[in-house]
Amino acid sequence: MGTGFGVSLPGTGTGWSRLAEAVAATVPPAEVDAVWVFVPLRREGREWGTAVVSRVDAHRRRIYTARYVLDVKGKERGRFEASVTEVGSGPLEALARLLQEAHRRIDDEQPPLPVPPGEWFASAAPAVPDDAPPR
């Protein structure tokens, strides 16, 4: 009965790890200070997931939405699409307002759940070698 793509906790599982890789290709993981994920939606053999990513870039905070669609059933099983879009930026102290705006744009009833960036990016391919000096 299983699809090989079992329902997972928000922020873990096949779709999320592949989304973390897509984010890491766009946003330097070392600059990400927070990640929030929405409960994924499953319908008609597909899974949709959305994450909000906060990045500290010099003296600005940049907010991104990262979304994926994963086919979990049917002939296209395993097909994956992802997008990463910057949706706001502001002073470092403006995090609460930026998150509120990002949440409003996503239009989801349930609030996102925080996931430590180190855990979220752990499943993605490493962006820097293990022997690289710490920042």
C-alpha positions as CSV (number, residue, x, y, z in Angstrom):
1,M,0.0,0.0,0.0
2,G,2.9,2.4,0.5
3,T,4.2,4.6,-2.2
4,G,7.8,4.9,-1.0
5,F,7.0,8.5,-0.3
6,G,5.4,8.2,3.2
7,V,3.7,11.1,4.8
8,S,6.4,12.9,6.8
9,L,6.6,15.6,9.4
10,P,6.9,19.1,8.0
11,G,10.4,19.8,6.9
12,T,11.5,16.1,6.5
13,G,11.1,13.7,3.7
14,T,11.8,13.4,0.0
15,G,10.2,16.6,-1.1
16,W,11.7,18.7,1.6
17,S,15.2,17.4,1.1
18,R,15.0,18.1,-2.6
19,L,13.6,21.6,-1.9
20,A,16.5,22.2,0.6
21,E,18.9,21.4,-2.3
22,A,17.1,23.8,-4.6
23,V,17.3,26.6,-1.9
24,A,21.0,25.8,-1.3
25,A,21.6,26.3,-5.0
26,T,20.0,29.8,-4.8
27,V,20.7,31.0,-1.3
28,P,24.0,30.4,0.6
29,P,23.0,28.0,3.5
30,A,25.5,29.7,5.8
31,E,23.5,33.0,5.5
32,V,20.1,31.3,6.4
33,D,19.2,32.0,10.0
34,A,15.7,30.6,10.0
35,V,13.4,28.2,8.1
36,W,9.6,27.8,8.6
37,V,7.6,25.1,6.8
38,F,3.9,24.7,6.2
39,V,2.2,21.4,6.5
40,P,2.4,19.8,3.0
41,L,-0.8,19.2,1.0
42,R,-1.4,15.8,-0.7
43,R,-4.0,15.5,-3.4
44,E,-4.5,13.6,-6.6
45,G,-1.1,11.8,-6.4
46,R,0.9,15.0,-5.8
47,E,2.4,16.6,-2.8
48,W,2.8,20.4,-2.5
49,G,5.2,22.0,0.1
50,T,6.0,25.6,1.0
51,A,8.8,26.9,3.2
52,V,9.7,30.4,4.2
53,V,13.5,31.1,4.5
54,S,15.1,34.0,6.2
55,R,18.6,35.1,5.1
56,V,20.9,37.7,6.7
57,D,22.7,39.4,3.9
58,A,25.1,42.1,5.3
59,H,22.8,44.5,7.2
60,R,19.5,43.4,5.5
61,R,17.2,40.5,6.1
62,R,15.8,38.8,2.9
63,I,12.8,36.5,3.0
64,Y,12.2,33.8,0.4
65,T,9.4,31.4,-0.3
66,A,10.4,28.0,-1.5
67,R,7.8,25.7,-3.0
68,Y,7.8,22.2,-4.4
69,V,5.5,19.8,-6.2
70,L,6.3,16.1,-6.0
71,D,4.4,13.4,-7.9
72,V,4.0,10.6,-5.4
73,K,1.8,8.3,-7.5
74,G,1.2,7.4,-11.2
75,K,3.5,7.3,-14.2
76,E,5.2,10.5,-13.3
77,R,6.1,9.3,-9.8
78,G,9.2,11.0,-8.5
79,R,8.9,14.0,-10.8
80,F,9.9,17.1,-8.8
81,E,9.5,20.8,-9.5
82,A,10.8,23.6,-7.2
83,S,10.9,27.4,-7.1
84,V,12.6,29.8,-4.8
85,T,11.4,33.4,-4.9
86,E,12.5,36.4,-2.8
87,V,9.4,38.0,-1.4
88,G,10.7,40.7,0.9
89,S,13.7,42.4,2.4
90,G,14.2,44.9,5.2
91,P,16.3,45.8,8.2
92,L,17.4,43.0,10.4
93,E,14.9,43.9,13.1
94,A,11.9,43.7,10.7
95,L,11.7,39.9,10.8
96,A,8.2,39.7,12.4
97,R,6.7,42.1,9.8
98,L,8.4,40.4,6.9
99,L,7.2,37.0,8.1
100,Q,3.6,38.3,8.4
101,E,3.7,39.6,4.9
102,A,5.2,36.3,3.5
103,H,2.5,34.4,5.4
104,R,-0.3,36.6,4.0
105,R,1.0,36.1,0.4
106,I,1.1,32.3,0.8
107,D,-2.5,32.4,2.0
108,D,-2.4,29.3,4.2
109,E,-4.7,28.8,7.2
110,Q,-2.1,27.1,9.4
111,P,0.9,28.9,10.7
112,P,4.3,27.6,9.5
113,L,6.4,25.5,11.9
114,P,10.1,26.5,12.6
115,V,12.8,24.0,11.5
116,P,16.4,24.6,12.5
117,P,18.3,25.5,9.3
118,G,21.1,23.0,10.1
119,E,18.6,20.2,10.3
120,W,16.7,21.3,7.2
121,F,19.9,21.7,5.0
122,A,21.4,18.4,6.5
123,S,19.6,16.3,3.9
124,A,20.7,18.5,1.0
125,A,24.0,18.1,-0.7
126,P,26.7,19.9,1.2
127,A,27.3,23.4,-0.2
128,V,30.8,23.6,1.3
129,P,33.4,20.9,2.0
130,D,33.5,19.5,5.6
131,D,37.0,20.7,6.0
132,A,36.2,24.4,5.1
133,P,37.0,26.8,7.9
134,P,33.9,28.1,9.9
135,R,32.6,31.6,9.2
